[in-house]
Amino acid sequence: MEENVTGAACANDVVIVHVDTAKTSESQSESSTSMTSRSLPVSTVTVCEDVTLPERIQNILPVGYDYHVCQVTVEESSNSDNDINFTATLRLALQSEKELDTWREDFQEVSYATWRVLRQHQSEGQKILFKKTYRCQHNTLPVKSTTNANRRVPSKHTNCQASMTMVIKKFKYQGHKLSRSKDTHLPKYPTEIKLDFRHNHPIFCADALKYRDVSDDAKSSLTSLFKRKYGPTQAVEMMKYKLQMKFGEDYHIKAADRAICPDIQFAHRNGNFVIIVDSGCSVTYHRSRMKGMATVTVEEDNN
């Protein structure tokens, strides 16, 4: 059932200033789930005529960006009261693939939805500088329907059809000539994001959160514990203990979130986990193979 359907007219823009006070306070305190330093606590959102942007959708858009919303269609979600199903066309003032990747990472953090590359579109560079399509990670594209039939653990595959297509349009050519495109959002909003956020599974629940990517903060905490001679299992248990002391009643949902609390398999799988060798007069921290967690060999002389 549709909550509202909006047109694609692009006149008489309405300006909305979105200030995320909750995330502002989070960024001032130590929190594994706080926004990254790249994002600012204010977003400027403009919408086309007759377009309504529900507050629930605003809350899952990363702050610190300039948005223009061309189309929004909201549907009822049968998964959970906390989830929202919608499609939207967004324009952003981003001009490079790096900026777009940063936005995607921030979007994953605030929306709790993880995206994987479905295809990289080849671009000739005449009108499109960059185009990439993503799929929800709960669509693993299995080769056969029986691929996971004999697995002992449940598969995360739900055949979710949620998708996201990102495009950066070219608006300036050699000689600094502007494009003749009839796109009225150029040159201010060269990035177009077509978002299909209609997931067929709950997003904010333990069964979904356990598949999220481990965050950089969690990797850093894990490395710190390894340096203090914790093994993989002991390090994960210590992280869970700290979460329990910090979040109390909310501990179970936080501990289930793999972005905050890595699983034991991750700790074991990612290399030498800073193996400590005690040779009497020196302690050597071996280089870890964990992506983003490599540590330089350090020697402490007790003489």
N, C-alpha and C positions, 0 to 999 in steps of 0.2 A: 504494500500500500504506500503510495507516494505522499510524503508530507508536504512538499511543494515542488513545483516544476518551474524553472525560470527560463526566460528566453535568452537570446544571444545578442540583443541590441547593445550598442556600445556608446550610448549618449547619456548626458546628464549623470555623470559619475557621482556616486555617493562615497564620501570618505569616512572610514572607520579607523580609529586609532585604538589598537589592541595593546593594553598594558597587562602583562602577566605578572601580577604581584606575587603569586605563589612561587613562581620560578625565580623571581627577584630575591625573595627571602632565602630560597634554597641555595642560590649561588653564593650567598654571604656566609652560609654555614657549610660544614663538611658533610657532603652527602654523595653517595655513589651514584645516585640517580639525578644529580643536578645538571643543569645545562652546561655545555662546554663554554670555554671562554670566548669562542668565536661569536656566540650569539649575544645579542643585546636584549634588554628586557622590554623593548617597544617594537611593535610592528605597525606599519601603515598599510591599511587595506582599502582599496577602492573597488567598487562593484559597478557593473553595468546597470542600466535602467531596468527596473522590474526584477532585479536579482536580489535574493535574500540569502545571507550567509548565516546559518544557525550558529549559536554560540558553541555548541558541541563540536562543530567542525573547526571553528576558530581555535579552540583549545588544543587541537592536535596539529596545528600548523606551527612550525618553528618560529620563534620570535626573532626580531632583528632583521627582517627582510621587508621589502616593499612588494606588496601583492596587488594584482588586479584580477578580480574574479569575473569571468565571462558567463559561466553557466554552473548551476548546482541543481542536482536532483537527489532528494533524500528519500530513502525507503525505510520501512520498518525492519528491524533486525530481530530474527527469531533466536539468535544465539545467546544474547545476554542483554540485560538492561544497560550495561556499561558500554556496549558496542553500538556503532552506528554504521549503516550501509548507505553509501552515496556515490555519485559520480560527479566530477567537477572538471572544469577547464580553468586553469590558473595561468596567469602571466606574471613573470618576475623580472626584475631589473638585473639579471645575471648575464654575463657575456662570455664566460669561459667554462670549459668542462670541469676544471678544478673547483670553481665556485659552485657548480651544479652538484658535484660529488659531496661537497661540504653540506649543502642543503639537504641532500638525500640522507646523509648520516644523521643530521639533526632531526629530520623527519622520522627516521626509524626510532630515535631515542624517545621522542615525545609521544609517538603514536603506538609504540610497542609492536609494530608490524615490520618484519624483516623482508627485504627484497633481494632477489637474485637476478642476474642478467639473463634475459631470454634471448635477445639478439642485438647485435651492434649493426646498425644500418649504414651501408656505404653511402658516403656523401661526396658529391662532386664539388661542393663548395660554392655553387652559383647562387643558390637561394638558402640552402641549409648548411650550417657549419658543423652541426653535431646532432645525432639522433640515436637514441638508445631506448630499448624497451625492457622493462623489468617484469618479473612474475613474483607472486607471493612464494615464500620458501616452502609453504605447505602444498605446493604443486611441484613435486620432484621429477615430473616427466618420466615415469617408469616405462621401460621398454615393453614389458608385458604385464598384464593384469595380475599374473601369478608371481611376479618378481619377489614380493615381500610375504608370500603366503607362509613360508616356513620360518620366518623370523621369530625369535623368542621374545623380542621386545616390540612394542607397538611402533608402527611406522608413522612418521609425521605427515605422510602424504594423505591429503584429503581431497585432492583434485580441485583445489581452490582456483577460481578463475579471476581473482583480483589481479589487476595489472596497472602499470604506470609507464607512460611514454613521455620522454623528455626530448625537447627539440630546442636548439638554439638557431635562430634565424639570422641571416646575414642582412645587415641594414646599411653597410658602408662599403664602398668599392675603392679600387685604386683611384688616386686623385681626389680622395675624400668626397666622392659623390655619394649622395644618399640613394638608397634603393627606391625604385618606382613602385614598390609593392603597395597594393591597396589595403594592406593590413594597417588598420588605424592605431594599433598599439605600438608600432615602430616609430621612432627608435627607442622609446623609453623602456619598453618591456620586450626585449628580444627573445626571452625564454618562454616557451609554452609547455605546460605540463598537463597532460590528459590523464586524470586519475580515476581509476575504477576501484573504489574501496569497498566493494561488495564481497566480503569474505564469507565463506561457508562454514566457518568455525569460530569459536570464541577467541578473542585476542588477549584480554586481560584475565587470564586464568593460569593456574599452575601448569596444566598440560601444554599450553602454548608457550608460556614464558621460559620453559626449560630448554627450548630450542633456539633461544636468542643467541646472538654472537657475544662472546666474552668482551667486555669493554676494556679500554686501555687502563682505566683506574683499577679494575679487578686484576689485570695482569701485573700491574705495578705492586699491588698488595701481595700477590702471590710470590713475586720475586723477592720482596722484602722478607717474607716468612721463610723462604728457602735459604736466604743468607743467614738466617738465625738458626739454621740446622733443623728446620722442620721438614719432614718428608711430605710427599704429595697428600696423603690421607690426613695427616695431622694439620697441614696447612689449611686444607678445605674446612676441617672441623673447627679450627680457630676462627676462620672467617665467619662461619655460621654462628659461633658463640658471640662474636662481636655484633653481628646483626641482631641477635636475640636481645642483647643488652641495650641496643640502640632503639629498636623498633617495637619491642614488647609484643602487643597483640597482633601487630602486622608482620611479625617475624616470618610466618609460614609463606606468605606471598612473596616476601623479599628473598627468602632463601631459595624459593623455587625459580627465581629469575636468574637465568644463567649469565646475563649481562652483569649482574651484581655479585653473584656467588658461583664461580666455575664448578663444574662437576669434577669428580675425582678422576674420571677418564681423561679429561682435558689436562689435568696436572701431570698425570703419568705419560700422556701421549706426546707432550711437547718437549721432548729432548732430555737433556741431562739435568734439568731443573736445578741448575746451579749446584752441582755436586760439590761437596766440601771434603777436602782431603787434608787431614791433620798429620803433618810429618814432624811434629815436635817443635820446630822453631818457625814454622810458617804455615799459613792457611791459604789455600788456593781456591778461588771460586772459578770453576770452569765455565767457558762460554756456553750459554744456553741456546738451543735451537728454536726456542719459542719465538714466533714472529713478534717483533716489537719488544722483545724482552732480553735481547742479547746483552751480556755484561762483560766488561773487560776483565781479564785476569788480574787479580789483586793479590799481593803477597804482604803479609804482616810479619816483620822480623821481631822476635822476642829477645834478641841479644841486647 
